[in-house]
């Protein structure tokens, strides 16, 4: 079963039902519920999601939605090495770098984001896809 790391933007699409992205992103949760893939998310994404769900977007039933979502995911820990690698990386956006290096450290097979342009400095062993690309690639 492949480990699929979700970037914060995809996770927020799921939690907020943000269209037009929700329709593709929710399919990842459905695949995880079926035992076809294992979802992963970083601790730093969760911190961002708490802030976005409760304070910025004030999502209705945010606590329940976060509980349900988190129950479908493994939590990836960045660790000091990932933090240092991200700070010294060629990524323009260091938060994106932290997400990517956390996914690498956690052994993810795929990295899913809507902002592929921000992930130009990646390696072959951890490919970056949008939710739609990943679903089409894997032919689920």
Beta strands, then each sheet from edge to edge (+ up, - down):
strand 1: 2-6
strand 2: 37-42
strand 3: 73-76
strand 4: 110-112
strand 5: 127-129
sheet 1: 3+ 2+ 1+ 4+ 5+
end
